[in-house]
Amino acid sequence: MAGSLPTAVELTRRLIRFNTINPPGAEEAAAHHLGELLAAGGFAVSYHEFAPQRTSLIARRAGSDEAGAPLCFTGHLDTVPLGAAPWSVDPFAGEIADGKLFGRGASDTKSGVAAFVAAALQAGKEAARGPGLVLAITAGEETGCQGAFHLAQSAAGLLGPAGLLVVAEPTSNYPLLGHKGALWLHALSRGVTAHGSMPERGVNAVYKMARILAKLESWRFPETPHPVMGRSTLNVGTVAGGMNINSVPDRAEITIDIRTIAGSDHARLRALLTAQLAPELDELETVLDLGSVWTDPGRGASSEIFAALEPLLKERLEPRAAPYFTDAAALHLALGGVPTVILGPGEPDLAHQTGEFCRVAKIEQAVELYRALIRRAGALQG
Ligand SMILES: [Zn+2]
């Protein structure tokens, strides 16, 4: 069996050759490719579709009951589109040049998925002596974690509980102890339309929205900064309003992207915004509400993770967090509020970029890091 196992680098190349650009996603073929490998390696595999061809998979390998709850790895199969700029390499070939493996998804997160699948297959009986392994490989992450939410709702019994969740998003192999939450809002102001030559007969919704925008630009979050995540942030992503040049606009709308630190209460924040933006605000709708994920550095799991990884990374690790969100926002509660680390071989700066690549050496190192976590899985809990 061992001789026939693909290396993580080979497996990354195979995954890149499946076009899983989302939309439309179509992760099914890639999911089945991994599922067949894992089933041959002794894993119990189940497939979970949230829509036709939108396939996530869960692969489990039982461990010893006395060793605690299983170690869970997660990563996603879908990628973002190629973008408007031309690629100098084939984005679906998985070419290697100068120690870099090129392709859409090379960093985000096909290399990470390939590395933990390879580590899980290599671990073999070692994993069975520990608390066991659960691999949750998702579809539809890039458009709002649909696959992970579907797993959390429909397959929570297959997923959890787990002792530790490892998210294979690109961190250049530096372990992050969590990430910010996200609260996305759609705000609307209404007016009364009139002919553009008689504006005094109307109420201009764009002027109302301009007053909202001024308040948002100088918005201050009434919270104590988080020691690692810093402050919550707010960005207005889109603005639209009006029908034509010679009418008073009766409608203006914006979208607001708020990224929150651990401990932030989204319901209170939303209520505060509603109060502060009145009377110009007529409607505020929540588009996405994902909590932050944070494993306290004082928790036993964090120091055990650092102790397992420091000898391999050859540096002293410090608590850091990601500003972006991951599937952990959907999965970590289904897994019982499990300690979570984000750790993957991809380059964070290359995610979603033209000419995306992952360093071959980082993919090989990630396999070693994941195997170190698998070896110590029993101690990483709590
Ligand atoms: Zn990603």
Boltz pocket constraint, residues with backbone or C-beta under 6 A from the ligand:
constraints:
  - pocket:
      binder: B
      contacts: [[A, 76], [A, 108], [A, 109], [A, 141], [A, 169], [A, 170]]
      max_distance: 6.0
